[in-house]
Amino acid sequence: MKLRHVILIVLIILFADQALKIWVKTSFFYQEERHVIGNWFRLYFIENAGMAYGWKLGSTDWAKLALTLFRLGAVIFGSWYIVKIIREKYHPGFIICAALIYAGALGNLIDSLFYGMIFDKGMGYNAALDSYIAYDGLAKATGKGYSSFLHGHVVDMLYFPLIENKIMPGWVPFIGGKPFTFFSAIFNIADASISTGVITILLFQKRFFKHHKHEDSSAVAEEVTEVTDESKEL
Protein backbone atom coordinates (compact mmCIF):
# COMPACT_ATOMS: atom_id res chain seq x y z
CA MET A 1 0.00 0.00 0.00
CA LYS A 2 1.25 3.48 -0.89
CA LEU A 3 1.25 6.63 1.19
CA ARG A 4 -1.20 8.40 -1.12
CA HIS A 5 -3.79 5.68 -0.45
CA VAL A 6 -3.45 6.22 3.29
CA ILE A 7 -3.73 9.99 2.87
CA LEU A 8 -6.94 9.51 0.87
CA ILE A 9 -8.46 7.30 3.60
CA VAL A 10 -7.55 9.84 6.27
CA LEU A 11 -8.97 12.77 4.27
CA ILE A 12 -12.27 10.99 3.61
CA ILE A 13 -12.76 10.21 7.30
CA LEU A 14 -11.73 13.73 8.33
CA PHE A 15 -14.13 15.35 5.87
CA ALA A 16 -17.08 13.18 6.95
CA ASP A 17 -16.28 13.65 10.64
CA GLN A 18 -15.85 17.44 10.51
CA ALA A 19 -18.78 18.03 8.16
CA LEU A 20 -21.17 16.19 10.50
CA LYS A 21 -19.74 17.86 13.60
CA ILE A 22 -20.00 21.38 12.18
CA TRP A 23 -23.54 20.78 10.93
CA VAL A 24 -24.69 19.42 14.29
CA LYS A 25 -22.84 22.13 16.25
CA THR A 26 -24.50 24.93 14.29
CA SER A 27 -27.94 23.34 13.71
CA PHE A 28 -28.77 21.61 17.01
CA PHE A 29 -29.52 23.06 20.41
CA TYR A 30 -27.40 21.47 23.11
CA GLN A 31 -28.82 18.03 24.00
CA GLU A 32 -31.30 18.23 21.12
CA GLU A 33 -32.28 14.81 19.79
CA ARG A 34 -33.47 13.85 16.33
CA HIS A 35 -34.55 10.38 15.23
CA VAL A 36 -32.91 9.09 12.06
CA ILE A 37 -34.08 5.46 11.84
CA GLY A 38 -36.78 4.50 14.34
CA ASN A 39 -35.75 4.67 17.97
CA TRP A 40 -32.45 2.87 17.63
CA PHE A 41 -30.51 5.38 15.50
CA ARG A 42 -30.60 8.99 16.66
CA LEU A 43 -28.56 12.16 16.54
CA TYR A 44 -28.17 13.49 20.07
CA PHE A 45 -25.95 16.55 20.37
CA ILE A 46 -23.57 16.76 23.31
CA GLU A 47 -20.04 18.02 23.80
CA ASN A 48 -17.30 16.00 25.38
CA ALA A 49 -14.46 17.52 27.38
CA GLY A 50 -12.85 14.11 27.79
CA MET A 51 -11.87 11.13 25.71
CA ALA A 52 -13.80 8.93 23.30
CA TYR A 53 -17.33 7.86 24.30
CA GLY A 54 -17.44 10.40 27.12
CA TRP A 55 -14.61 9.03 29.26
CA LYS A 56 -12.98 11.78 31.26
CA LEU A 57 -9.48 12.43 32.50
CA GLY A 58 -10.82 15.00 34.95
CA SER A 59 -13.06 18.03 35.21
CA THR A 60 -10.52 20.84 35.41
CA ASP A 61 -9.14 22.97 32.59
CA TRP A 62 -5.69 21.51 33.36
CA ALA A 63 -7.03 18.00 32.72
CA LYS A 64 -8.54 19.20 29.45
CA LEU A 65 -5.23 20.80 28.41
CA ALA A 66 -3.29 17.63 29.32
CA LEU A 67 -5.67 15.51 27.23
CA THR A 68 -5.34 17.81 24.22
CA LEU A 69 -1.55 17.74 24.44
CA PHE A 70 -1.65 13.95 24.70
CA ARG A 71 -3.79 13.81 21.54
CA LEU A 72 -1.34 16.12 19.79
CA GLY A 73 1.59 13.90 20.76
CA ALA A 74 -0.28 10.80 19.61
CA VAL A 75 -1.00 12.34 16.20
CA ILE A 76 2.64 13.41 15.76
CA PHE A 77 3.80 9.89 16.64
CA GLY A 78 1.12 8.41 14.39
CA SER A 79 2.39 10.45 11.42
CA TRP A 80 5.86 8.97 11.84
CA TYR A 81 4.57 5.45 12.50
CA ILE A 82 2.35 5.26 9.43
CA VAL A 83 5.22 6.29 7.16
CA LYS A 84 7.38 3.66 8.88
CA ILE A 85 4.97 0.74 8.39
CA ILE A 86 4.38 1.72 4.77
CA ARG A 87 8.12 1.74 4.07
CA GLU A 88 8.54 -1.60 5.81
CA LYS A 89 5.64 -3.05 3.78
CA TYR A 90 3.42 -4.20 6.62
CA HIS A 91 0.19 -6.03 5.78
CA PRO A 92 -2.21 -3.69 3.91
CA GLY A 93 -4.98 -4.51 6.39
CA PHE A 94 -2.84 -3.36 9.30
CA ILE A 95 -1.88 -0.16 7.48
CA ILE A 96 -5.56 0.61 6.83
CA CYS A 97 -6.38 0.02 10.50
CA ALA A 98 -3.54 2.32 11.53
CA ALA A 99 -4.91 4.94 9.12
CA LEU A 100 -8.38 4.64 10.71
CA ILE A 101 -6.96 5.13 14.20
CA TYR A 102 -4.84 8.05 13.03
CA ALA A 103 -7.74 9.74 11.23
CA GLY A 104 -9.97 9.39 14.28
CA ALA A 105 -7.35 10.83 16.61
CA LEU A 106 -6.74 13.72 14.21
CA GLY A 107 -10.47 14.39 13.86
CA ASN A 108 -10.97 14.78 17.62
CA LEU A 109 -7.73 16.75 17.93
CA ILE A 110 -9.09 19.36 15.49
CA ASP A 111 -12.07 19.91 17.82
CA SER A 112 -9.81 20.24 20.86
CA LEU A 113 -7.40 22.63 19.17
CA PHE A 114 -9.71 24.97 17.27
CA TYR A 115 -13.41 24.67 18.16
CA GLY A 116 -12.99 26.83 21.26
CA MET A 117 -11.74 29.67 19.06
CA ILE A 118 -14.12 29.20 16.12
CA PHE A 119 -17.56 28.87 17.74
CA ASP A 120 -19.18 31.45 20.00
CA LYS A 121 -20.90 28.90 22.26
CA GLY A 122 -19.64 25.82 24.05
CA MET A 123 -19.58 24.16 27.42
CA GLY A 124 -18.00 26.27 30.14
CA TYR A 125 -16.10 25.06 33.17
CA ASN A 126 -17.70 25.99 36.52
CA ALA A 127 -15.09 25.88 39.28
CA ALA A 128 -17.73 25.95 42.04
CA LEU A 129 -19.43 22.85 40.64
CA ASP A 130 -16.12 21.35 39.44
CA SER A 131 -17.88 20.45 36.22
CA TYR A 132 -18.65 21.66 32.71
CA ILE A 133 -22.08 23.20 32.15
CA ALA A 134 -24.26 23.37 29.03
CA TYR A 135 -25.28 26.48 27.10
CA ASP A 136 -28.43 27.89 25.49
CA GLY A 137 -29.05 28.77 21.86
CA LEU A 138 -27.40 27.75 18.62
CA ALA A 139 -23.65 28.08 18.20
CA LYS A 140 -22.28 30.15 15.35
CA ALA A 141 -18.85 30.19 13.71
CA THR A 142 -18.14 33.85 14.43
CA GLY A 143 -14.46 33.66 15.26
CA LYS A 144 -15.24 34.97 18.75
CA GLY A 145 -14.64 31.75 20.59
CA TYR A 146 -16.08 30.38 23.80
CA SER A 147 -12.60 29.26 24.87
CA SER A 148 -8.95 29.43 23.88
CA PHE A 149 -6.54 27.39 21.79
CA LEU A 150 -6.23 23.78 23.06
CA HIS A 151 -9.45 24.08 25.12
CA GLY A 152 -12.15 23.21 22.59
CA HIS A 153 -14.67 20.45 23.25
CA VAL A 154 -15.26 17.43 21.02
CA VAL A 155 -18.70 17.27 19.37
CA ASP A 156 -20.56 13.95 19.74
CA MET A 157 -23.89 12.99 18.22
CA LEU A 158 -24.23 9.33 17.14
CA TYR A 159 -26.56 7.43 19.47
CA PHE A 160 -27.66 3.81 19.05
CA PRO A 161 -29.75 2.75 22.08
CA LEU A 162 -30.60 -0.79 20.93
CA ILE A 163 -32.34 -1.57 24.23
CA GLU A 164 -33.57 1.46 26.13
CA ASN A 165 -34.85 1.87 29.70
CA LYS A 166 -35.69 -1.78 30.19
CA ILE A 167 -36.15 -2.87 33.80
CA MET A 168 -33.67 -5.61 34.55
CA PRO A 169 -34.81 -8.71 36.49
CA GLY A 170 -34.17 -8.51 40.21
CA TRP A 171 -31.74 -11.42 40.17
CA VAL A 172 -29.23 -9.62 37.93
CA PRO A 173 -26.28 -8.47 40.09
CA PHE A 174 -25.79 -4.71 40.61
CA ILE A 175 -28.43 -3.56 38.09
CA GLY A 176 -31.37 -5.78 39.04
CA GLY A 177 -34.65 -3.84 39.22
CA LYS A 178 -33.10 -0.75 37.63
CA PRO A 179 -33.64 0.81 34.18
CA PHE A 180 -31.05 -0.42 31.69
CA THR A 181 -30.01 0.93 28.27
CA PHE A 182 -27.83 -1.22 26.05
CA PHE A 183 -25.14 0.83 24.29
CA SER A 184 -25.88 4.22 25.77
CA ALA A 185 -22.62 5.76 24.50
CA ILE A 186 -22.85 8.89 22.35
CA PHE A 187 -19.92 9.22 19.95
CA ASN A 188 -18.80 10.60 16.59
CA ILE A 189 -17.30 9.34 13.34
CA ALA A 190 -13.76 9.84 14.65
CA ASP A 191 -14.49 7.65 17.69
CA ALA A 192 -16.03 4.99 15.43
CA SER A 193 -12.96 5.10 13.18
CA ILE A 194 -10.62 4.56 16.13
CA SER A 195 -12.72 1.71 17.51
CA THR A 196 -12.98 0.01 14.11
CA GLY A 197 -9.22 0.13 13.65
CA VAL A 198 -8.41 -1.17 17.14
CA ILE A 199 -11.00 -3.97 17.10
CA THR A 200 -9.97 -5.12 13.62
CA ILE A 201 -6.31 -5.29 14.66
CA LEU A 202 -7.24 -7.36 17.71
CA LEU A 203 -9.34 -9.76 15.63
CA PHE A 204 -6.88 -10.22 12.77
CA GLN A 205 -3.51 -9.63 14.43
CA LYS A 206 -2.20 -13.08 13.54
CA ARG A 207 -2.98 -12.53 9.87
CA PHE A 208 -1.63 -8.98 9.87
CA PHE A 209 1.71 -9.80 11.50
CA LYS A 210 2.33 -13.33 10.19
CA HIS A 211 3.47 -12.13 6.78
CA HIS A 212 5.71 -9.42 8.23
CA LYS A 213 7.31 -11.84 10.71
CA HIS A 214 7.94 -14.25 7.84
CA GLU A 215 9.70 -11.47 5.90
CA ASP A 216 11.82 -10.59 8.95
CA SER A 217 12.79 -14.25 9.38
CA SER A 218 13.71 -14.51 5.71
CA ALA A 219 15.83 -11.37 5.93
CA VAL A 220 17.66 -12.75 8.97
CA ALA A 221 18.19 -16.09 7.21
CA GLU A 222 19.62 -14.32 4.17
CA GLU A 223 22.03 -12.35 6.34
CA VAL A 224 23.15 -15.52 8.12
CA THR A 225 23.67 -17.26 4.75
CA GLU A 226 25.75 -14.34 3.46
CA VAL A 227 27.91 -14.36 6.59
CA THR A 228 28.38 -18.14 6.31
CA ASP A 229 29.36 -17.90 2.66
CA GLU A 230 31.86 -15.17 3.43
CA SER A 231 33.35 -17.32 6.23
CA LYS A 232 33.77 -20.24 3.86
CA GLU A 233 35.52 -18.05 1.32
CA LEU A 234 37.96 -16.89 4.00
Steps between C-alpha positions, in 0.01 A plus 500: 500500500625848411500815708255677269241228567534554874472877458179452300348279773591754767358793300170322434451422869603852603260662254205283608580547869543879487207559265261316734643667810474852358146440375385364836685771696334780304156341442417327830425645840712341770358156589252520212402158367381404154392153390664371183383137478230404750603517863830320466694751287491861616704817488539633853722806530738521794853626549774298658784652700661159541598202292307280259147393600489754782783363714663775700850565624366757745276803526754781520638713218845354577366149436349620173831660396694183591262288291533730199879493522490121526286486184745731325793278597313190385428654159864607456616148588232352275627704203847352542371148566278481193787603273716237672259208451441598138874502430542166674210355297278385784177317416260734313223418748714615791596820318132577435418441867784730603363762259153470659642549849712792383210669320277465805762644733561789260127567465450539876824697531364761256202555733726533804741739331269734310130470589542716810625784280262453206156467662338758726328245726626192679506334837658711772690379803340593835761489776236507776330190360831350380324410178423621149157654444282517188398811307185641339438588137665398176875533458637707215843504336571866572868481583422631849560178684356363821848388607865517401741296291531139627178530706230413247248224566441198277156484335314168537167404348466134392267310733390138458291394803415146385326422830377803690372541857416135549454391861748226575386190694564520872743209496751680276795615716549876552236615248206278595172694518655809341446656155759377251604635158718285278769705324426839648826654373477813285793533260612638164650374175854550631427281804346234274807511275734446795290215638474330160876512454581370849241220496603385152866483604407293805290260292746454214837559666631155411422555133635855500834418663562147369614620159724771645660258748563259213676778306712588805597134543592474133712814522683362804553166324643677196741697717612183678552326163708792371716498813547122472598524135750773577649285780542208263675719246744616768 
